[in-house]
Amino acid sequence: MKLQSEAKIIPNIGLGGLKLRAKITDIQELLTGLGVSKKGSFRIISPFEVAYSFAEGEVEATVDIRNGKIFRLTAQKGYAGTFSV
């Protein structure tokens, strides 16, 4: 899987090639080495939430670790995709 910082933003579906409600195992290749061998970072927000920022932070995915699913996707500064309805 490759992150696409120019992909359309589709409400309640996804952005950047990532989809809401996808399991973290579906994107694990994006997470392996994050902040070490790959650009990006992760942070624990609460005991049950972890936010992963990819590349230069253009896309952030927040995961509920209780069920392992993405519940929030955020386009940040530098994201080139357009909003689509």
N, C-alpha and C positions, 0 to 999 in steps of 0.2 A: 504494500500500500504506500502511496506517495501523497503527501499533503499538497493540496492545490490552492495556493493563496489567491488565485484568480477565479475560482469556481463561484457560481451564483450562490447567493444566500437565499435559501428557501425556508420560510417560516414553518416551524414545527416539524421540519424534515432534517435539515442539516446545512453545513457550510464547509468549505475547504476539502470536500471529499469525505468528510466525517458525517455520521448520521446520529441523531438523537436516539436514545434507547439502545444503541449498539453496545455489545459487551466489550469490556476492556480487552478480552482475549482476541477480539477481532482487530485491535489496533496495537497489539503488543510489540510488533516490529518497529513502530514509531516510538515506543517507550524505552526499548532496550538501549542503554547508553545515553539516555537523555541527561544533558548537563555534564556529561563526562566526555564521550566521544562524538556526541551530536549536540548541535546548538539547541538550547531550550532549557527548561527547568520544571520542577514540580514543587508543590508546597501542600502541606496539610492545612486545611481550612478549619476543620472540626474533626472530632473523632471518627466521623463517617464520610467526610468529603475530602477528596484530593483534587487539586487543579493542576493540569499539565499544560505548560506553554511550549509551543513548538517553534522551531527556527528562531526568528528574531522577536517572537511573541505575537505574531500576526493572528494566531489562532490559539484559543485556550479551550480545553475540554475539561469539564468538571465531572467527576465520577463519584457515585455513591458506592462505597466499598462494601456495603452490606449485600447488594445484589450485583455489583460489578458492572453497572450500566452508566453510560454517559447520560446525564440529565440536563446539562447546560453546555452550549457552545457559544463562544464569544469571539466576534471579529474585533481585533484591536487595530491600532494605528499601523498602517502599512498593508492592510488587507486590501487587495485590488478587486475582489469580486463585487458584483452588483446585486442589489436587492431584487428579488423576483417574487411575484405572487401567483 
